Amino acid sequence: MFKTLWEKIKAWFKAVFGPVGSIINARLTMLAGLATGAIGLMDWSPLLSLFGSSTVFNKTQVIALGSITFVKGLFDELIRRRNATDLKTA
């Protein structure tokens, strides 16, 4: 069941985006990692104290999550380039 659902999802992305669907995925993942790391570098405590809130993550954890997401996007891009036969030129 999940395999056929996954095949339908891949077919939809290929129909809508063509071969650039994996490019969009890899680049957005890298961008999300950079944004998460950048947000983690900021000191949000003055803003959060206005609302009486606090986060359960500390700065090191947020930066690590951003870095992991960025590296995952980088690997997605490398794997996409290695396996993308329809984008290669002679």
N, C-alpha and C positions, 0 to 999 in steps of 0.2 A: 504494500500500500504506500509506504513512504517513498519507495524507489520510484514508483510511477508518479507520485506527486512531485518529487524532485525533478524528474524528467520533464513534467509539464511546466514547472517553474523555469527551468533552463530554456525550454523551447520558447516560452513567452518572452524571456529576456532577449533571446537571440532574435526573435521576430521584431521586438520593439526597438532594441538598441543595436542589433546586428553584432558584429564582432567587438564592438566597443564596450559592451556590458561589463566584461571583466576589467577593462581599463578603468571604467568609472568606479567599480567596486574597489579596486586596489588603491586608486588615488584618493577616494573619499575616506578609506580606512586610514591611510597615512595622514590625511588632513585632520581626522578626528583624533588621532594620537598626538599630533602637534598641538591641537587646541586643548586637549585634556592636560598635557604637560604645561602649557602656558597658563591655563587657569589654575593649575596646582601651584605654580610659582607665586601667584598673587596672595596677599594677606587679606583674607575675607573677614577676619574677626571683627573689625569695626562695623562692617555692614551687618554681619550676622548678629552682633550684640544688640543692634537696634530692634531686631525682631524677636529677641530672646531665644534664638536658635543656636545650635552648634552642629557641626558635622561629626560623623562617626569616623571619617577618614582623617588621618593626619597628612601633612604636606608630603612626606616621603612616600606614603602609599599612593597618593594621587599622581605624583610624578612618575612612580614606577608603573602605574596603570597606563599613563600616557605613553611612556616609553615602550611598554609591551605592545600596545595597540599600534604604534608607529612601526615597530619592527615587524609585526604581523602584516601590516600593509606593504612593507618593503618586500617581504617574502612573497606575498600575493603577486606583486608586480614582477618579481624575478621568475616565479613559476609561470605566470601568464606569458611572459616573453619567451620562455623556453618552450612552452607547449602551444603557442599560437601559430599554427601552421598557415592559417588563412590570412594572417597579416604580414607574413614574410614576403619580401620581394626577391626576385632572382638575382 
